[in-house]
Amino acid sequence: HLNDSHLGKIINGKTKNPGIDYLLAIAEALELTNDEFAELCGYKNDK
């Protein structure tokens, strides 16, 4: 389940990391979905 994974915690803002915060700012600016953001970060979210 994505929300329980490390990536899910990052997406939900539960991980404090300047680099990740920067990526999140970009993702929000581009209005990416969680799946698109995961793909951007190199994660594959197989449904």
C-alpha positions in Angstrom: 0.0 0.0 0.0 1.5 3.3 -1.1 0.6 5.3 2.0 2.4 2.8 4.3 5.6 2.8 2.2 8.5 5.1 2.6 7.4 7.0 -0.6 3.9 7.3 0.8 5.3 9.0 4.0 7.3 11.4 1.8 4.3 12.2 -0.3 2.2 12.7 2.8 4.9 15.1 4.2 5.9 12.8 7.1 9.6 12.8 6.1 11.7 15.8 6.6 14.4 16.1 4.0 15.4 19.3 2.1 15.9 17.5 -1.2 12.5 15.8 -0.8 10.8 19.0 0.2 12.2 20.6 -3.0 10.9 17.7 -5.1 7.5 18.0 -3.4 7.4 21.7 -4.2 8.1 20.8 -7.9 5.4 18.1 -7.8 2.9 20.5 -6.3 3.7 23.2 -8.8 3.2 20.7 -11.7 0.1 19.3 -10.0 1.4 15.8 -10.2 -0.7 12.9 -8.9 0.9 10.5 -6.3 1.4 8.0 -9.1 3.1 10.5 -11.4 5.3 11.7 -8.5 6.3 8.1 -7.7 7.1 7.5 -11.4 9.2 10.7 -11.5 11.1 9.4 -8.5 11.7 6.1 -10.2 9.1 4.1 -8.3 6.7 1.8 -10.1 3.3 1.6 -8.5 1.7 -1.5 -10.1 -2.0 -1.6 -9.7 
